[in-house]
Amino acid sequence: MRRVFNFGAGPAVLPEEVLEQARDELIDLRGTGMSVMEMSHRDPGFTAIAHQAESDLRELMNIPPNYKVLFLQGGAQAQFALVPLNLLGKKTRADYINTGHWSKRAIAEAKRFCTVNIAASSESNNFTTVPAQDEWSLSAGAAYVHYTPNETIGGLEFPWVPETGDVPLVADMSSTILSRPLDVSHFGVIYAGAQKNLGPAGLTVVIVREDLLSYARPEVPSVFNYRLQADEGSMYNTPPTFAWYLAGLVFNWLKRTGGLMRMAEINRRKADKLYACIDGSGGFYRNPVDPKCRSWMNVPFSIADGSLDQAFLQEARVAGLVQLKGHRSVGGMRASIYNAMPEEGCRHARAVYAALP
Ligand code: PMP
């Protein structure tokens, strides 16, 4: 049993059962006499693990057959460049929705490759709500529309999926993937860095609709060419084998836990506990986000008297709540409560928060 609850935003807590299994298999994977880290990615032992992970992810997310699932490296920020490089084709324009820190990063990177139209932004209300669909001005001839369903730093989450007609919708789901059921068929591309809800850092999952595989610019590096990697089963180069294996263990754990419907129920309850505590603190704690758009995964908050931050973090640490410090760009606190955070962690956090004022 672990002695702390880890609220880190990523790399983040992993299910204890998964870590125990990885530990038990670390030196001798299932009688092979070697660690998964020591095995060729072309070894049938590893390809079986890789295929099982993909098929479990497909089952969990109900991914339609006309989508490819890629297991790549580079993290979500590599995708900020690789999305335009793979999807623009002959087009020169893409639409972006700005809802905070990660949207801005994605926009800045895309501007290196194309004309970016900010089709909607919630900057004017300091990213406390998501821009309503009827305020979006999508441009004619955009190659795709990019948005960030969950802003990990601001704790702002879309409670609805945007409608973009025939223009492919691209989502950076790094901090919300697998937190609830999703209609994948609504999306052109979904990508996510693994280190929050999927597994360890080093792996990036890209889910891409097959008809979008023909638009790569010639200059896209081969290892990041969606079509090439789709054709090669993500093994054009050596994939991050250990991270892929571990993500597979996480997918299997999710299936055993009851899948995404079950996860959504638990996640909603977990988030509700923390927001109720913040809202019920008589102004001691604050979260400025419109309650309709509050993230289920990242709960940022501040203490009205900011001079108490250090004391809060110290008391929390003593009580077994760690990695609660807010992102360095905004300060304050943030409780990230991904799938692997047990409900007990949120109950305990609520009790600790409530006792402090
Ligand atoms: N997008 C989102 C929504 C994120 O939360 C993060 C990381 N916190 C990133 C992108 C950047 O991910 P990476 O460090 O894997 O490039």
Boltz pocket constraint, residues with backbone or C-beta under 6 A from the ligand:
constraints:
  - pocket:
      binder: B
      contacts: [[A, 9], [A, 10], [A, 74], [A, 75], [A, 76], [A, 77], [A, 78], [A, 102], [A, 148], [A, 150], [A, 151], [A, 152], [A, 153], [A, 172], [A, 173], [A, 174], [A, 175], [A, 193], [A, 194]]
      max_distance: 6.0
